[in-house]
């Protein structure tokens, strides 16, 4: 990942993580979120690399990268949201869904303790 990535952001509920749902989502970055978003207009987002987030993870065989995602509001006066993210490249929708399901499983193993980044 370069120092930053900019693009469009769409929300998908974790309950809707299926290949057809992902194929029909707007192009850009997809954020899985339990927070309902009635207006699915893609928002602008920017992910800035934060090197300290990667400390201890430098030898990632999956090339996971870490940063802060800044999500713009619907209007210029709307507040921006900043969220730490882990970015793991997936070469297919099947792989992306598999990785998501692994994340869900790992985070469900210990009550109240997240083992991975997840919205």
Secondary structure, DSSP 8 states (H G I E B T S, - for coil): --SEEEEEEEEE-GGG-SHHHHHTS-SSEEEE-SS--S----EEEEEEE-GGGGTT-TT-TT--EEEEEEE--SSTTS--EEEEEEE---SSHHHHHHHHHHHHHHHHSSTT--SS---
